[in-house]
Amino acid sequence: MEKEKYEWGEGVYTLLSWFKKEKVKNARVLVAGCGALGNEVVKNLALFGIGHIYVVDFDKIELSNLTRSVLFREADAYSHAYKADIVAARAREINPQIEVTPIVGNLFSEVGFGIYRSVDVIIGCLDSRIARYQLNRLAMRAGKSWIDGSIENLTGAVKVYTPGKSCYECGLSREEFNHIMLRTGCADVVRSQTEQGRVATTPISASIVGALQVQEAMKIIHLQASDEESNAAGEEFTPFKTLQGKMLRYEGMTNTMSIYKFSSWKKNCPAHEQWKDVKVCKELSATQTVADVFQKLKEILNAESVEINMCNNKFIDFVASDYPQKEFEVMIPESRLDEFIKGNKELRQLSYRTLIHKHFFENIDDRFPYQQLTLQQIGIPAFDVLQVSTENGVSYVELSGDAY
């Protein structure tokens, strides 16, 4: 029997006066983190019919995840499957009419900035200050709102950070900021990051907070449409109240929910930098060699010399131990160094008792000795935006040949 053709949400969501089918169908959302919160968020986005969802996580599924993650199965844990891959696959099972792109990697160094620029809203389902700090920087750089969710035991909170109104970094205490700087490490010494301790949570907390995050995302997506319509009609029209600049706190012990003003926007905060006037270049891709990209950039920018700032992921060609004094060729991006050390028996043993120093490239120009490598091989992800310095100034060039 031939399957009946239907359009997702027809006759259901179209009954809602505020629901704009085409806006939702064309919406793009980035979900950072695929744990308990990420499961709930992606499930709800798929049910709403969001056109394209990007899911980012570098972790693998463990048995302990099963108690609060609706999209994971026991077999996923035993096969050591990546969270992002399974979340994407299960979301497509829920709604075959949407696109879901998994990215197994770090949200800061392995997700192209072109993705951040292309989405309507970003949802953070993270469990550390460092990850929130990094996501905030990228969202502010792209000029996008991001919705932060957190859960612990029977409590949870939702906050919305929006450029010009509120910033995660502006709200950090000096102690919290110093802790983040300590954990991210200095540039010349490798120290293995201590693993985060698990926080006790429940599936109920994850369900409630994840649902509220998606509800805020739907408001932001529709407000963008409403603003366009209002401007066209010459009138103000805002059907929703959002949590922009606020915090919603849910307390399950007492079944209470409160909203607080929670905005901080300080002058001269480095997180407020926005990359504007980005040049779209469909002829550039992260699969091209450094030499070919240099040549193309000189043509595009009408420059004699170019320098690419490896601002999110340095390239390391070798590391050296203090004692014994020995060099190890690695030829990898910094984001993969911990994994490399753990996989090398000699380096792993040395890292416990001596310092491991990195020889790295933070900027690359015509003197870079490994120009036969591709951008991806040196740590620049697909669909990224290059920060390029020339004799004419600084420009931003998107690797649009990788566009999803």
N, C-alpha and C positions, 0 to 999 in steps of 0.2 A: 504494500500500500504506500502510495506517495505521501510524503510528509506534508502536512498542511502549512502553507506559507503564512507567516505572520510577522508583524513588526513588534519588537519588544516594548511592552508597556501600553500598547494600543488598547483603549477601552478601560484602562486602569489609571495610569498617571495622567492621561489626557483629560480626566474628569477634574483634576486639580486646577483651580483657577490660576495659580501662580506658575505651574509647570510649563516650561518651554521645551518642547520635544527636540527641536533641531539644535537648540543650544546645548542640551545635555548630550545628544548624540555626537556632537562635534567637540565636546569638552575633552580636555587632556589633564590628567591628574598624576602627580608624582607621589608615591607612597614610600617613605624612607623607614625601613624596618619591617620585618615580616614575622614578628613574634605574635604574642597573644593579641595585642592591639592591632597589629598589621593584618592579621587574619580577619578580624571583625570589620576593619575599615574596607579592605578589598572586597569582602563578601557583600557589604552594603553598596559599594560603588558599582559592583557588577549587577546587583539587583535593580539599581536605578537605571542602568544602561549607559553609564559613562563611556563615551566612545573609545578612549584610549587610556589605559592605566599603565604606568611604569612602576615596577616594584623593585626595590633595591635592598639587598642584604647579603652579607658575606658568610653568614653562619650556616652550619648544617643542623638538621633536625635531630633532637635527642628525645629519649623516652619521656623525660620530665616535661617536655613541651606539650605532650598529648592531653594533659589534664585541662588545658585552657586555650587550645588552638583548634578551632572548628574545622580547619581545612587540612590538618595533618592526620595521617594514619600510622598505625604501628609499623607497617611495612616500610614507610618512609624513614623512620628512625633506624630500623635494622639495615637499610640500604645506605645510610648516611647521605641521604639526598639533601641538596641545598634548599633552604627555605624559600628563596625567591623563585626557583624553578617550580616547586610544588604549588606554591600559592598561585602562580600564573596559570598553571595547568588546571587547577581546581576552579579558578575563577572563570576560565573558558568553558568548563563543564556547566557551571551555573548559567552562564549567558554566552552562547556561541556567537552572538552577533557583535561582540565587542573585541577590541584588540588589547592584549595584555603582554607587555614586554618585560621579561625578567632580566635584571642585571645583577650578576653575582660579583660583588665587589664593594669597595669602600665608597660611600656617597660623596666624599670630598675629592678623592683622587682618581676614581675609576668610573665616574659618571660624567659624560660630556656636558659642558656648560650650555650647549645648545638645547639640551633637554630642559634644563631649568628655565631657559628663556621661552621655550615653546609651550609650557603648560599654563593652565589657568590658575591653579592653586597647588600648593605643596602641603602634604600631611605628614607630620613627624610622629612616628611610633617608636621612639628611641628610649634607651635605658641608661644613658650616661650624659654628663654635662659636656664632655668633649664632643660627642656627636651632635648635640644641640647647638653648641658653639659653632661647629663647622657648617651645619645646615643653615643656621641663621646668616652666616657670612655669605653663603651662596645665594640664599633667597633675597637678601638685601641687594647683593650685586646685580641680580636679575630684575629687581624691582617687583618682586612677587610676595604676596601674603603667604604665611605658613601657619599651620594649625598644629600646636603642640599638645600631645596627650600624655598623661602619666597616671600610673596606677600603683597602688600598694595596699595589700590586705583588702579591706572593704571600702577603701577610699579612692578617689580619682580626681583629676583636674584637667581642664581644657583651657588653653590660652591661645589667642590669635595675635600674631606679630605682623605688623603691616608697615612698610617703609613710610616714614614721615609721621608715624603715630606711636609705634612701639617697637622695641628692639630687645632681643634676648640678652645680648652682651651688655647693653646699657643697664640692665637690671641685676647684673652680677655683683656680688660683694667683692671686696679686694681679696678676701680669703678664697672665695670660689674661683676667681680669675687666676690667682697664683697657683691654685691646685691644677687648673687646666694647663697652664704653661709648664708646670712641672711634669705632668703626665705626657704632654706632647713631646717632651725631650729636647735636648739641645742638638745643634747641627752636626757636631763632630764625634759624638759618642753614642753607641747603640746600647740601650738597656731594654730587655724584654719587658713588655707591659704586663703588670699583674692583672690577672683576670678579674672582672667585676663579680662581686658576690651576688648570688641570686636574691631577688626580692620576692617575698611571699605575696602572691596575688590570687584572685579567684576568677573563674570564667564570667561571673556576673559583673564584676568591676570592668573587665575588658569589654564586655558587651555594651555596657552603659556608656563608657567613655568613648569607645570606637564609634558608637551610633551618633553621639553628640558631635564628634569630629566630622563625620560625613554630613551631618545636618548643616554644620557651619560651612563646609565646602560647597554644598548645594546652594546655600544662600549667596556665597561669594560669586559663584558661577552665574547665578541668576541676576544678582545685582549688577554685574558687568553688562548683561543684556539690557537690564532696566535703565542703566545710566545712558546707554547708547540711544535707546528709544526716547528717553526724557530729553536728551540734548536735541534730538531730531524734532521733537514736538515743542521744544522751547519751554519745558516745564520740569519741575522737580518731581521725581517719582521713586520712592524707596519703600517697597513693600515689606522689607525685613529689618529686624534689629539683629545685628551680629555681635559677636564677642570681640570685635576688633578693639584692642586696648583694654581688654577686661580679662578676668579669670572666673571661670565657673568651677566651683568645688562641690563635689558630691561626697556625702558622708553616709556610707551604708549602715553603720552602727545605729544611727538615729534616723535614717531615711530623710535627711535634710539636703537641700541644694541651695547654695548661695552664690551670688555674683558680686565680685569686687572690681573696683577700678584697679587695673594692673598694667599701667603703661609707663615706660621710661624711655625718653628720647633725649640724649645728651649731645651737646654740640661737640664736634671734632672726634666723635667715636669712629675709629677706623673701619668698623663694620658697615658704615653707611655708604661706603664707596659704591657707585653704580657704574657699570660698563655700558656706556651709551654709544650710539652711532656705530654699532657693530656692522662690519662689512660682510655681507653674505657672499660666499664663494663656492659655487657648486663644483668647481674644478679642483677643489682641495679635499683630501680625505686622510684620515689617520693611517690608512694602509700604504700611503706613499712614503718614499724614503726622505730622510732629512734633507739630502742634497736637492731633490726635486722640489720639495716644499720651499727651500730657500730661494731657488730660482723663480718659482711662481710668485712668491711674496714680493720679490724685487720688482717684478712686472706690475703686479697689482698696486703696490704702494709707490711706484716710480722712485725707487730708492737704490742707492749703490751698495748699502750694507744693511743687514737686518739682524736683530737679536731677539730670540724667543725667550720669554721669561717662563721658566718651569715652576710657576708659583704654587702649584698644588702637589707636585710629585717630582722630586729630584731624580736624576739618573745617577746610579752608582756603578762604576766600572770595577772597583775592587775595594775590599776591606782589609784592615791590618790589625793583628793582635799585638798587645803590649809585650806579653811574655808567654811563649817565645815570640820573638819578633818575626812575624811571618805574614805574607800577603796572600789573599785568596781572590781570584778573579770571580766576579759575580755577574756583571753586565745585566742588571735588572733595575726596574723602578724602585724607589725607596719603599713604596707601599707593600712590596713583596719580600722585603728583606727579612723580617721576622720569620716568615714561612721558610725562606731559604736557609736561615741559620738552623732552624729546628730540623730541617731535612738533611743537613750535613753533620755527620757524627762528630768530626773533629772540631768544627766551629761551635757546635752545640755544647760540647764539653768545655771548650775554652771560654765561652760566654758566661759560664757560672763562676769563673775565678779570675778573669782578667777583662780589661777594657777592649772593646772592638771598635776601631775607628773607621769611618767611612771616607772614601774619596769620591766626591760627587760633583755634578754639574748642576748649578742652580739657574744658569743662563747659558744658552748655546748660540753660537754665531759661526762664521766661516772657519773659525779655528777649531771647531768641535771635531775630534778625531774619528768619530764613528758615524759618519754621514751616510753610510750604506744601510744603516738600520732604519726601520720605519718609525713613524711617530708613536705608534702603539708600543713598539718594542722599548722605546725610551721612557714611556710612562704618560703619553698624551692619549686620552681615550677617544673613541669615535664620537663625532658630532661635538667636539669641544670648540672653544673659542680661544684663539691664540692671542696673547698680549705681546705685541711686537713693537720693539723700539727701533727707530731709524734716525737718520740725520734730520728728518722732517718732523720728528716727534713720536708719540705713542699712538698706535692704532690697535683695534680689536678686529680680528678676522675669524669668521666662523668656518669650520670644516663642513660646509653644507652638503658636500658630496656624500656624507654619512647620514643625512637626515632620515629619521624613522618615518 
